[in-house]
């Protein structure tokens, strides 16, 4: 039996997952990072993209998450993200509309803050669309 760690994933509006896990894979500004039981203490920023959990029984959960943070300490991982959606929960039409809105805002003259917010909205929309198009086995 593989070693396990405690995992809690919280989105802004609900607890998405709480239980034991074998592996956690997150998306960071530097690319994907994978965590196993007894990982060293660490904190990572999470960027929009795929988040994978290999549960205690070996089954996998794949979701798309938004921005957030992940803390691993004392064989426990806590993930806090603004959004966390399964492929079936994603609304492709809504994601495409959000992408178009973000692109339009990027074309408009705006402050640095507004520009960064538009970039973040575009990153979330693109991550959702890429995840929605993936074939889940």
N, CA, C and O atoms as a GROMACS GRO file, in nm:
protein
  548
    1UNK      N    1   0.085  -0.120   0.000
    1UNK     CA    2   0.000   0.000   0.000
    1UNK      C    3   0.089   0.125   0.000
    1UNK      O    4   0.178   0.138   0.084
    2UNK      N    5   0.066   0.217  -0.095
    2UNK     CA    6   0.146   0.340  -0.100
    2UNK      C    7   0.124   0.426   0.024
    2UNK      O    8   0.018   0.420   0.088
    3UNK      N    9   0.224   0.507   0.057
    3UNK     CA   10   0.211   0.600   0.170
    3UNK      C   11   0.106   0.706   0.136
    3UNK      O   12   0.090   0.744   0.020
    4UNK      N   13   0.036   0.752   0.239
    4UNK     CA   14  -0.073   0.848   0.220
    4UNK      C   15  -0.045   0.977   0.298
    4UNK      O   16   0.037   0.980   0.390
    5UNK      N   17  -0.115   1.082   0.259
    5UNK     CA   18  -0.112   1.207   0.334
    5UNK      C   19  -0.254   1.264   0.339
    5UNK      O   20  -0.338   1.228   0.257
    6UNK      N   21  -0.279   1.352   0.435
    6UNK     CA   22  -0.409   1.417   0.448
    6UNK      C   23  -0.416   1.532   0.348
    6UNK      O   24  -0.321   1.610   0.335
    7UNK      N   25  -0.528   1.542   0.278
    7UNK     CA   26  -0.546   1.646   0.176
    7UNK      C   27  -0.681   1.713   0.195
    7UNK      O   28  -0.783   1.647   0.212
    8UNK      N   29  -0.678   1.844   0.192
    8UNK     CA   30  -0.802   1.923   0.195
    8UNK      C   31  -0.793   2.027   0.085
    8UNK      O   32  -0.698   2.105   0.079
    9UNK      N   33  -0.893   2.027  -0.003
    9UNK     CA   34  -0.900   2.124  -0.112
    9UNK      C   35  -1.026   2.208  -0.092
    9UNK      O   36  -1.138   2.157  -0.090
   10UNK      N   37  -1.003   2.339  -0.076
   10UNK     CA   38  -1.114   2.431  -0.053
   10UNK      C   39  -1.122   2.533  -0.164
   10UNK      O   40  -1.025   2.603  -0.193
   11UNK      N   41  -1.240   2.540  -0.227
   11UNK     CA   42  -1.268   2.646  -0.323
   11UNK      C   43  -1.332   2.760  -0.245
   11UNK      O   44  -1.364   2.744  -0.127
   12UNK      N   45  -1.352   2.873  -0.309
   12UNK     CA   46  -1.406   2.987  -0.237
   12UNK      C   47  -1.546   2.962  -0.182
   12UNK      O   48  -1.587   3.025  -0.084
   13UNK      N   49  -1.620   2.870  -0.244
   13UNK     CA   50  -1.758   2.849  -0.202
   13UNK      C   51  -1.787   2.712  -0.142
   13UNK      O   52  -1.901   2.686  -0.102
   14UNK      N   53  -1.687   2.622  -0.136
   14UNK     CA   54  -1.714   2.489  -0.079
   14UNK      C   55  -1.584   2.411  -0.058
   14UNK      O   56  -1.480   2.443  -0.115
   15UNK      N   57  -1.592   2.309   0.026
   15UNK     CA   58  -1.481   2.215   0.040
   15UNK      C   59  -1.497   2.114  -0.072
   15UNK      O   60  -1.596   2.041  -0.076
   16UNK      N   61  -1.399   2.108  -0.162
   16UNK     CA   62  -1.408   2.019  -0.277
   16UNK      C   63  -1.367   1.876  -0.240
   16UNK      O   64  -1.431   1.780  -0.283
   17UNK      N   65  -1.261   1.862  -0.162
   17UNK     CA   66  -1.211   1.729  -0.126
   17UNK      C   67  -1.151   1.734   0.013
   17UNK      O   68  -1.082   1.830   0.049
   18UNK      N   69  -1.177   1.629   0.090
   18UNK     CA   70  -1.112   1.615   0.219
   18UNK      C   71  -1.096   1.466   0.245
   18UNK      O   72  -1.194   1.392   0.253
   19UNK      N   73  -0.970   1.422   0.258
   19UNK     CA   74  -0.946   1.281   0.280
   19UNK      C   75  -0.799   1.247   0.262
   19UNK      O   76  -0.713   1.336   0.263
   20UNK      N   77  -0.772   1.118   0.247
   20UNK     CA   78  -0.635   1.070   0.228
   20UNK      C   79  -0.604   1.065   0.078
   20UNK      O   80  -0.691   1.039  -0.004
   21UNK      N   81  -0.478   1.092   0.046
   21UNK     CA   82  -0.436   1.089  -0.094
   21UNK      C   83  -0.298   1.026  -0.106
   21UNK      O   84  -0.217   1.027  -0.012
   22UNK      N   85  -0.272   0.969  -0.224
   22UNK     CA   86  -0.140   0.914  -0.256
   22UNK      C   87  -0.054   1.020  -0.324
   22UNK      O   88   0.066   1.033  -0.296
   23UNK      N   89  -0.117   1.097  -0.416
   23UNK     CA   90  -0.044   1.194  -0.498
   23UNK      C   91  -0.133   1.315  -0.521
   23UNK      O   92  -0.254   1.303  -0.538
   24UNK      N   93  -0.071   1.433  -0.521
   24UNK     CA   94  -0.138   1.558  -0.558
   24UNK      C   95  -0.052   1.626  -0.662
   24UNK      O   96   0.069   1.641  -0.644
   25UNK      N   97  -0.114   1.668  -0.773
   25UNK     CA   98  -0.044   1.742  -0.878
   25UNK      C   99  -0.114   1.877  -0.894
   25UNK      O  100  -0.235   1.883  -0.913
   26UNK      N  101  -0.036   1.984  -0.885
   26UNK     CA  102  -0.091   2.120  -0.898
   26UNK      C  103  -0.024   2.190  -1.015
   26UNK      O  104   0.080   2.145  -1.065
   27UNK      N  105  -0.083   2.300  -1.060
   27UNK     CA  106  -0.027   2.382  -1.167
   27UNK      C  107   0.026   2.511  -1.104
   27UNK      O  108  -0.049   2.582  -1.036
   28UNK      N  109   0.155   2.541  -1.125
   28UNK     CA  110   0.218   2.660  -1.067
   28UNK      C  111   0.271   2.749  -1.178
   28UNK      O  112   0.271   2.709  -1.295
   29UNK      N  113   0.318   2.869  -1.144
   29UNK     CA  114   0.379   2.954  -1.248
   29UNK      C  115   0.502   2.887  -1.313
   29UNK      O  116   0.537   2.920  -1.426
   30UNK      N  117   0.566   2.794  -1.243
   30UNK     CA  118   0.682   2.725  -1.297
   30UNK      C  119   0.646   2.592  -1.364
   30UNK      O  120   0.737   2.520  -1.407
   31UNK      N  121   0.520   2.558  -1.374
   31UNK     CA  122   0.477   2.432  -1.434
   31UNK      C  123   0.412   2.342  -1.331
   31UNK      O  124   0.382   2.386  -1.219
   32UNK      N  125   0.389   2.217  -1.368
   32UNK     CA  126   0.324   2.122  -1.278
   32UNK      C  127   0.420   2.077  -1.169
   32UNK      O  128   0.539   2.059  -1.193
   33UNK      N  129   0.365   2.058  -1.048
   33UNK     CA  130   0.442   2.007  -0.934
   33UNK      C  131   0.362   1.892  -0.873
   33UNK      O  132   0.240   1.899  -0.861
   34UNK      N  133   0.434   1.787  -0.835
   34UNK     CA  134   0.368   1.669  -0.780
   34UNK      C  135   0.416   1.647  -0.637
   34UNK      O  136   0.534   1.668  -0.605
   35UNK      N  137   0.324   1.603  -0.551
   35UNK     CA  138   0.353   1.583  -0.410
   35UNK      C  139   0.310   1.444  -0.365
   35UNK      O  140   0.201   1.397  -0.398
   36UNK      N  141   0.399   1.379  -0.290
   36UNK     CA  142   0.373   1.248  -0.232
   36UNK      C  143   0.376   1.261  -0.081
   36UNK      O  144   0.410   1.367  -0.028
   37UNK      N  145   0.342   1.155  -0.012
   37UNK     CA  146   0.344   1.155   0.134
   37UNK      C  147   0.483   1.195   0.186
   37UNK      O  148   0.585   1.165   0.124
   38UNK      N  149   0.484   1.261   0.298
   38UNK     CA  150   0.607   1.302   0.369
   38UNK      C  151   0.692   1.400   0.292
   38UNK      O  152   0.814   1.405   0.309
   39UNK      N  153   0.629   1.478   0.206
   39UNK     CA  154   0.700   1.582   0.133
   39UNK      C  155   0.752   1.686   0.232
   39UNK      O  156   0.694   1.706   0.338
   40UNK      N  157   0.860   1.752   0.198
   40UNK     CA  158   0.916   1.859   0.282
   40UNK      C  159   0.816   1.974   0.292
   40UNK      O  160   0.729   1.991   0.206
   41UNK      N  161   0.829   2.052   0.399
   41UNK     CA  162   0.743   2.171   0.415
   41UNK      C  163   0.762   2.263   0.296
   41UNK      O  164   0.874   2.292   0.255
   42UNK      N  165   0.651   2.310   0.241
   42UNK     CA  166   0.659   2.398   0.125
   42UNK      C  167   0.530   2.475   0.106
   42UNK      O  168   0.424   2.435   0.154
   43UNK      N  169   0.540   2.587   0.036
   43UNK     CA  170   0.423   2.667  -0.002
   43UNK      C  171   0.439   2.700  -0.150
   43UNK      O  172   0.547   2.741  -0.194
   44UNK      N  173   0.333   2.682  -0.228
   44UNK     CA  174   0.335   2.714  -0.370
   44UNK      C  175   0.215   2.800  -0.408
   44UNK      O  176   0.106   2.786  -0.351
   45UNK      N  177   0.237   2.888  -0.505
   45UNK     CA  178   0.127   2.959  -0.568
   45UNK      C  179   0.068   2.866  -0.673
   45UNK      O  180   0.140   2.794  -0.741
   46UNK      N  181  -0.063   2.868  -0.684
   46UNK     CA  182  -0.133   2.788  -0.784
   46UNK      C  183  -0.188   2.882  -0.890
   46UNK      O  184  -0.247   2.985  -0.858
   47UNK      N  185  -0.168   2.845  -1.016
   47UNK     CA  186  -0.223   2.923  -1.127
   47UNK      C  187  -0.330   2.839  -1.197
   47UNK      O  188  -0.333   2.717  -1.180
   48UNK      N  189  -0.417   2.901  -1.274
   48UNK     CA  190  -0.524   2.826  -1.341
   48UNK      C  191  -0.469   2.711  -1.424
   48UNK      O  192  -0.377   2.727  -1.504
   49UNK      N  193  -0.528   2.595  -1.402
   49UNK     CA  194  -0.487   2.476  -1.476
   49UNK      C  195  -0.541   2.351  -1.410
   49UNK      O  196  -0.626   2.357  -1.321
   50UNK      N  197  -0.490   2.238  -1.455
   50UNK     CA  198  -0.538   2.110  -1.406
   50UNK      C  199  -0.478   2.076  -1.270
   50UNK      O  200  -0.359   2.097  -1.245
   51UNK      N  201  -0.563   2.023  -1.183
   51UNK     CA  202  -0.522   1.975  -1.052
   51UNK      C  203  -0.565   1.829  -1.046
   51UNK      O  204  -0.680   1.797  -1.076
   52UNK      N  205  -0.473   1.740  -1.006
   52UNK     CA  206  -0.504   1.597  -1.003
   52UNK      C  207  -0.483   1.541  -0.862
   52UNK      O  208  -0.389   1.579  -0.792
   53UNK      N  209  -0.572   1.453  -0.824
   53UNK     CA  210  -0.564   1.384  -0.694
   53UNK      C  211  -0.568   1.234  -0.721
   53UNK      O  212  -0.661   1.186  -0.786
   54UNK      N  213  -0.471   1.160  -0.671
   54UNK     CA  214  -0.482   1.015  -0.669
   54UNK      C  215  -0.523   0.980  -0.528
   54UNK      O  216  -0.446   0.997  -0.433
   55UNK      N  217  -0.645   0.932  -0.515
   55UNK     CA  218  -0.703   0.904  -0.384
   55UNK      C  219  -0.643   0.779  -0.321
   55UNK      O  220  -0.564   0.707  -0.382
   56UNK      N  221  -0.683   0.755  -0.198
   56UNK     CA  222  -0.636   0.641  -0.120
   56UNK      C  223  -0.655   0.509  -0.194
   56UNK      O  224  -0.570   0.421  -0.187
   57UNK      N  225  -0.769   0.495  -0.264
   57UNK     CA  226  -0.799   0.369  -0.334
   57UNK      C  227  -0.733   0.360  -0.472
   57UNK      O  228  -0.753   0.261  -0.544
   58UNK      N  229  -0.654   0.461  -0.511
   58UNK     CA  230  -0.585   0.460  -0.640
   58UNK      C  231  -0.661   0.528  -0.752
   58UNK      O  232  -0.605   0.554  -0.858
   59UNK      N  233  -0.788   0.558  -0.729
   59UNK     CA  234  -0.865   0.628  -0.833
   59UNK      C  235  -0.819   0.774  -0.840
   59UNK      O  236  -0.764   0.828  -0.744
   60UNK      N  237  -0.844   0.837  -0.956
   60UNK     CA  238  -0.800   0.975  -0.976
   60UNK      C  239  -0.917   1.068  -0.994
   60UNK      O  240  -1.020   1.033  -1.051
   61UNK      N  241  -0.898   1.189  -0.943
   61UNK     CA  242  -0.992   1.299  -0.966
   61UNK      C  243  -0.912   1.407  -1.038
   61UNK      O  244  -0.803   1.444  -0.995
   62UNK      N  245  -0.968   1.457  -1.150
   62UNK     CA  246  -0.905   1.565  -1.225
   62UNK      C  247  -1.002   1.681  -1.230
   62UNK      O  248  -1.120   1.665  -1.264
   63UNK      N  249  -0.951   1.798  -1.195
   63UNK     CA  250  -1.033   1.919  -1.195
   63UNK      C  251  -0.952   2.032  -1.256
   63UNK      O  252  -0.831   2.021  -1.274
   64UNK      N  253  -1.020   2.141  -1.286
   64UNK     CA  254  -0.951   2.263  -1.325
   64UNK      C  255  -0.970   2.360  -1.208
   64UNK      O  256  -1.080   2.378  -1.157
   65UNK      N  257  -0.860   2.421  -1.168
   65UNK     CA  258  -0.867   2.515  -1.055
   65UNK      C  259  -0.825   2.652  -1.103
   65UNK      O  260  -0.764   2.668  -1.209
   66UNK      N  261  -0.859   2.751  -1.022
   66UNK     CA  262  -0.818   2.888  -1.049
   66UNK      C  263  -0.692   2.921  -0.971
   66UNK      O  264  -0.609   2.834  -0.946
   67UNK      N  265  -0.679   3.046  -0.933
   67UNK     CA  266  -0.564   3.092  -0.856
   67UNK      C  267  -0.577   3.050  -0.711
   67UNK      O  268  -0.688   3.037  -0.659
   68UNK      N  269  -0.463   3.028  -0.645
   68UNK     CA  270  -0.467   2.993  -0.505
   68UNK      C  271  -0.330   2.962  -0.449
   68UNK      O  272  -0.227   3.001  -0.505
   69UNK      N  273  -0.330   2.890  -0.336
   69UNK     CA  274  -0.206   2.850  -0.271
   69UNK      C  275  -0.217   2.707  -0.223
   69UNK      O  276  -0.327   2.654  -0.204
   70UNK      N  277  -0.100   2.644  -0.205
   70UNK     CA  278  -0.095   2.508  -0.152
   70UNK      C  279   0.015   2.507  -0.046
   70UNK      O  280   0.126   2.555  -0.070
   71UNK      N  281  -0.017   2.452   0.070
   71UNK     CA  282   0.079   2.439   0.179
   71UNK      C  283   0.091   2.290   0.212
   71UNK      O  284  -0.009   2.221   0.231
   72UNK      N  285   0.214   2.241   0.217
   72UNK     CA  286   0.240   2.103   0.257
   72UNK      C  287   0.326   2.107   0.381
   72UNK      O  288   0.434   2.164   0.380
   73UNK      N  289   0.277   2.046   0.489
   73UNK     CA  290   0.351   2.045   0.615
   73UNK      C  291   0.300   1.931   0.701
   73UNK      O  292   0.179   1.905   0.705
   74UNK      N  293   0.390   1.861   0.771
   74UNK     CA  294   0.352   1.753   0.862
   74UNK      C  295   0.261   1.650   0.797
   74UNK      O  296   0.162   1.606   0.856
   75UNK      N  297   0.295   1.611   0.675
   75UNK     CA  298   0.220   1.511   0.598
   75UNK      C  299   0.074   1.550   0.574
   75UNK      O  300  -0.014   1.465   0.566
   76UNK      N  301   0.052   1.682   0.562
   76UNK     CA  302  -0.081   1.735   0.531
   76UNK      C  303  -0.067   1.841   0.422
   76UNK      O  304   0.024   1.924   0.427
   77UNK      N  305  -0.156   1.837   0.325
   77UNK     CA  306  -0.159   1.939   0.220
   77UNK      C  307  -0.292   2.012   0.229
   77UNK      O  308  -0.398   1.950   0.240
   78UNK      N  309  -0.285   2.144   0.223
   78UNK     CA  310  -0.405   2.228   0.217
   78UNK      C  311  -0.397   2.310   0.092
   78UNK      O  312  -0.299   2.381   0.068
   79UNK      N  313  -0.501   2.301   0.012
   79UNK     CA  314  -0.511   2.377  -0.113
   79UNK      C  315  -0.627   2.474  -0.098
   79UNK      O  316  -0.739   2.434  -0.065
   80UNK      N  317  -0.600   2.601  -0.124
   80UNK     CA  318  -0.704   2.705  -0.121
   80UNK      C  319  -0.706   2.770  -0.259
   80UNK      O  320  -0.608   2.832  -0.300
   81UNK      N  321  -0.817   2.756  -0.330
   81UNK     CA  322  -0.828   2.811  -0.465
   81UNK      C  323  -0.959   2.888  -0.480
   81UNK      O  324  -1.056   2.862  -0.409
   82UNK      N  325  -0.959   2.982  -0.574
   82UNK     CA  326  -1.083   3.058  -0.594
   82UNK      C  327  -1.191   2.974  -0.662
   82UNK      O  328  -1.309   2.988  -0.631
   83UNK      N  329  -1.151   2.887  -0.755
   83UNK     CA  330  -1.248   2.799  -0.821
   83UNK      C  331  -1.191   2.658  -0.834
   83UNK      O  332  -1.069   2.640  -0.839
   84UNK      N  333  -1.280   2.561  -0.840
   84UNK     CA  334  -1.241   2.421  -0.854
   84UNK      C  335  -1.360   2.349  -0.917
   84UNK      O  336  -1.464   2.334  -0.854
   85UNK      N  337  -1.342   2.304  -1.044
   85UNK     CA  338  -1.454   2.245  -1.116
   85UNK      C  339  -1.413   2.116  -1.186
   85UNK      O  340  -1.304   2.106  -1.241
   86UNK      N  341  -1.502   2.019  -1.182
   86UNK     CA  342  -1.481   1.896  -1.258
   86UNK      C  343  -1.518   1.923  -1.403
   86UNK      O  344  -1.579   2.026  -1.434
   87UNK      N  345  -1.481   1.832  -1.491
   87UNK     CA  346  -1.512   1.849  -1.633
   87UNK      C  347  -1.663   1.858  -1.655
   87UNK      O  348  -1.709   1.936  -1.738
   88UNK      N  349  -1.739   1.779  -1.582
   88UNK     CA  350  -1.884   1.780  -1.601
   88UNK      C  351  -1.949   1.908  -1.547
   88UNK      O  352  -2.057   1.946  -1.592
   89UNK      N  353  -1.883   1.975  -1.453
   89UNK     CA  354  -1.938   2.100  -1.398
   89UNK      C  355  -1.910   2.220  -1.487
   89UNK      O  356  -1.977   2.323  -1.476
   90UNK      N  357  -1.811   2.208  -1.574
   90UNK     CA  358  -1.775   2.320  -1.660
   90UNK      C  359  -1.882   2.349  -1.763
   90UNK      O  360  -1.941   2.258  -1.821
   91UNK      N  361  -1.906   2.475  -1.785
   91UNK     CA  362  -1.999   2.520  -1.887
   91UNK      C  363  -1.914   2.581  -1.999
   91UNK      O  364  -1.864   2.692  -1.985
   92UNK      N  365  -1.897   2.507  -2.109
   92UNK     CA  366  -1.809   2.551  -2.217
   92UNK      C  367  -1.852   2.685  -2.275
   92UNK      O  368  -1.768   2.770  -2.304
   93UNK      N  369  -1.981   2.704  -2.293
   93UNK     CA  370  -2.030   2.830  -2.349
   93UNK      C  371  -1.991   2.947  -2.259
   93UNK      O  372  -1.945   3.050  -2.306
   94UNK      N  373  -2.011   2.930  -2.129
   94UNK     CA  374  -1.976   3.035  -2.034
   94UNK      C  375  -1.827   3.065  -2.035
   94UNK      O  376  -1.786   3.181  -2.028
   95UNK      N  377  -1.744   2.960  -2.046
   95UNK     CA  378  -1.599   2.978  -2.049
   95UNK      C  379  -1.557   3.053  -2.176
   95UNK      O  380  -1.470   3.140  -2.171
   96UNK      N  381  -1.620   3.020  -2.290
   96UNK     CA  382  -1.587   3.090  -2.415
   96UNK      C  383  -1.629   3.237  -2.408
   96UNK      O  384  -1.557   3.325  -2.456
   97UNK      N  385  -1.745   3.263  -2.347
   97UNK     CA  386  -1.790   3.402  -2.331
   97UNK      C  387  -1.695   3.479  -2.240
   97UNK      O  388  -1.665   3.596  -2.267
   98UNK      N  389  -1.648   3.416  -2.133
   98UNK     CA  390  -1.554   3.481  -2.042
   98UNK      C  391  -1.422   3.512  -2.113
   98UNK      O  392  -1.362   3.617  -2.090
   99UNK      N  393  -1.378   3.420  -2.198
   99UNK     CA  394  -1.255   3.442  -2.274
   99UNK      C  395  -1.272   3.561  -2.368
   99UNK      O  396  -1.183   3.646  -2.377
  100UNK      N  397  -1.384   3.568  -2.437
  100UNK     CA  398  -1.408   3.681  -2.528
  100UNK      C  399  -1.414   3.813  -2.452
  100UNK      O  400  -1.360   3.914  -2.499
  101UNK      N  401  -1.480   3.814  -2.336
  101UNK     CA  402  -1.486   3.937  -2.254
  101UNK      C  403  -1.345   3.979  -2.212
  101UNK      O  404  -1.311   4.097  -2.217
  102UNK      N  405  -1.264   3.882  -2.170
  102UNK     CA  406  -1.127   3.913  -2.127
  102UNK      C  407  -1.045   3.967  -2.243
  102UNK      O  408  -0.969   4.062  -2.226
  103UNK      N  409  -1.059   3.907  -2.363
  103UNK     CA  410  -0.986   3.955  -2.480
  103UNK      C  411  -1.026   4.098  -2.514
  103UNK      O  412  -0.941   4.181  -2.546
  104UNK      N  413  -1.156   4.127  -2.507
  104UNK     CA  414  -1.204   4.262  -2.537
  104UNK      C  415  -1.148   4.363  -2.437
  104UNK      O  416  -1.106   4.472  -2.476
  105UNK      N  417  -1.147   4.327  -2.310
  105UNK     CA  418  -1.091   4.418  -2.208
  105UNK      C  419  -0.942   4.440  -2.231
  105UNK      O  420  -0.891   4.549  -2.206
  106UNK      N  421  -0.872   4.337  -2.278
  106UNK     CA  422  -0.728   4.350  -2.304
  106UNK      C  423  -0.704   4.449  -2.418
  106UNK      O  424  -0.601   4.517  -2.421
  107UNK      N  425  -0.797   4.457  -2.512
  107UNK     CA  426  -0.782   4.548  -2.626
  107UNK      C  427  -0.807   4.693  -2.586
  107UNK      O  428  -0.759   4.785  -2.652
  108UNK      N  429  -0.882   4.714  -2.479
  108UNK     CA  430  -0.917   4.849  -2.436
  108UNK      C  431  -0.804   4.910  -2.354
  108UNK      O  432  -0.728   4.840  -2.287
  109UNK      N  433  -0.794   5.042  -2.362
  109UNK     CA  434  -0.694   5.111  -2.281
  109UNK      C  435  -0.740   5.103  -2.135
  109UNK      O  436  -0.853   5.137  -2.101
  110UNK      N  437  -0.650   5.056  -2.049
  110UNK     CA  438  -0.687   5.038  -1.909
  110UNK      C  439  -0.565   5.053  -1.820
  110UNK      O  440  -0.451   5.054  -1.867
  111UNK      N  441  -0.590   5.065  -1.692
  111UNK     CA  442  -0.481   5.078  -1.595
  111UNK      C  443  -0.404   4.947  -1.585
  111UNK      O  444  -0.450   4.843  -1.633
  112UNK      N  445  -0.286   4.952  -1.522
  112UNK     CA  446  -0.207   4.830  -1.502
  112UNK      C  447  -0.287   4.726  -1.423
  112UNK      O  448  -0.284   4.608  -1.456
  113UNK      N  449  -0.357   4.771  -1.321
  113UNK     CA  450  -0.436   4.681  -1.236
  113UNK      C  451  -0.546   4.613  -1.319
  113UNK      O  452  -0.564   4.492  -1.312
  114UNK      N  453  -0.617   4.692  -1.399
  114UNK     CA  454  -0.723   4.637  -1.483
  114UNK      C  455  -0.665   4.540  -1.586
  114UNK      O  456  -0.724   4.436  -1.616
  115UNK      N  457  -0.548   4.574  -1.640
  115UNK     CA  458  -0.482   4.488  -1.738
  115UNK      C  459  -0.448   4.353  -1.674
  115UNK      O  460  -0.473   4.248  -1.734
  116UNK      N  461  -0.391   4.355  -1.553
  116UNK     CA  462  -0.356   4.229  -1.484
  116UNK      C  463  -0.482   4.148  -1.452
  116UNK      O  464  -0.480   4.025  -1.461
  117UNK      N  465  -0.590   4.215  -1.415
  117UNK     CA  466  -0.715   4.144  -1.387
  117UNK      C  467  -0.768   4.080  -1.514
  117UNK      O  468  -0.820   3.968  -1.510
  118UNK      N  469  -0.756   4.149  -1.627
  118UNK     CA  470  -0.798   4.093  -1.755
  118UNK      C  471  -0.712   3.973  -1.793
  118UNK      O  472  -0.764   3.874  -1.844
  119UNK      N  473  -0.581   3.981  -1.768
  119UNK     CA  474  -0.492   3.868  -1.794
  119UNK      C  475  -0.533   3.747  -1.710
  119UNK      O  476  -0.535   3.634  -1.759
  120UNK      N  477  -0.565   3.771  -1.583
  120UNK     CA  478  -0.605   3.661  -1.494
  120UNK      C  479  -0.735   3.599  -1.542
  120UNK      O  480  -0.749   3.476  -1.541
  121UNK      N  481  -0.831   3.680  -1.584
  121UNK     CA  482  -0.958   3.629  -1.634
  121UNK      C  483  -0.936   3.545  -1.760
  121UNK      O  484  -0.999   3.441  -1.778
  122UNK      N  485  -0.845   3.591  -1.845
  122UNK     CA  486  -0.816   3.517  -1.967
  122UNK      C  487  -0.749   3.383  -1.934
  122UNK      O  488  -0.780   3.281  -1.995
  123UNK      N  489  -0.658   3.383  -1.838
  123UNK     CA  490  -0.590   3.259  -1.798
  123UNK      C  491  -0.690   3.158  -1.743
  123UNK      O  492  -0.681   3.039  -1.775
  124UNK      N  493  -0.783   3.204  -1.661
  124UNK     CA  494  -0.885   3.113  -1.606
  124UNK      C  495  -0.971   3.055  -1.718
  124UNK      O  496  -0.997   2.935  -1.720
  125UNK      N  497  -1.016   3.141  -1.810
  125UNK     CA  498  -1.102   3.094  -1.919
  125UNK      C  499  -1.029   2.994  -2.008
  125UNK      O  500  -1.087   2.892  -2.047
  126UNK      N  501  -0.903   3.022  -2.041
  126UNK     CA  502  -0.826   2.930  -2.126
  126UNK      C  503  -0.804   2.796  -2.055
  126UNK      O  504  -0.813   2.691  -2.118
  127UNK      N  505  -0.774   2.800  -1.926
  127UNK     CA  506  -0.754   2.675  -1.850
  127UNK      C  507  -0.881   2.592  -1.850
  127UNK      O  508  -0.875   2.470  -1.865
  128UNK      N  509  -0.996   2.656  -1.834
  128UNK     CA  510  -1.124   2.584  -1.834
  128UNK      C  511  -1.150   2.519  -1.969
  128UNK      O  512  -1.190   2.403  -1.977
  129UNK      N  513  -1.126   2.595  -2.077
  129UNK     CA  514  -1.152   2.541  -2.210
  129UNK      C  515  -1.057   2.426  -2.244
  129UNK      O  516  -1.099   2.326  -2.302
  130UNK      N  517  -0.931   2.439  -2.207
  130UNK     CA  518  -0.836   2.330  -2.232
  130UNK      C  519  -0.875   2.206  -2.154
  130UNK      O  520  -0.868   2.095  -2.207
  131UNK      N  521  -0.917   2.224  -2.029
  131UNK     CA  522  -0.956   2.112  -1.945
  131UNK      C  523  -1.084   2.047  -1.998
  131UNK      O  524  -1.097   1.925  -1.998
  132UNK      N  525  -1.179   2.129  -2.043
  132UNK     CA  526  -1.305   2.079  -2.095
  132UNK      C  527  -1.283   1.992  -2.218
  132UNK      O  528  -1.355   1.894  -2.239
  133UNK      N  529  -1.183   2.027  -2.299
  133UNK     CA  530  -1.156   1.952  -2.422
  133UNK      C  531  -1.077   1.823  -2.398
  133UNK      O  532  -1.067   1.741  -2.490
  134UNK      N  533  -1.021   1.802  -2.279
  134UNK     CA  534  -0.942   1.682  -2.251
  134UNK      C  535  -1.031   1.559  -2.246
  134UNK      O  536  -1.147   1.566  -2.205
  135UNK      N  537  -0.976   1.449  -2.289
  135UNK     CA  538  -1.047   1.321  -2.280
  135UNK      C  539  -1.014   1.260  -2.144
  135UNK      O  540  -0.899   1.225  -2.118
  136UNK      N  541  -1.112   1.246  -2.058
  136UNK     CA  542  -1.093   1.186  -1.926
  136UNK      C  543  -1.126   1.039  -1.934
  136UNK      O  544  -1.232   1.001  -1.983
  137UNK      N  545  -1.036   0.956  -1.884
  137UNK     CA  546  -1.054   0.810  -1.889
  137UNK      C  547  -1.108   0.761  -1.758
  137UNK      O  548  -1.131   0.642  -1.741
   0.00000   0.00000   0.00000
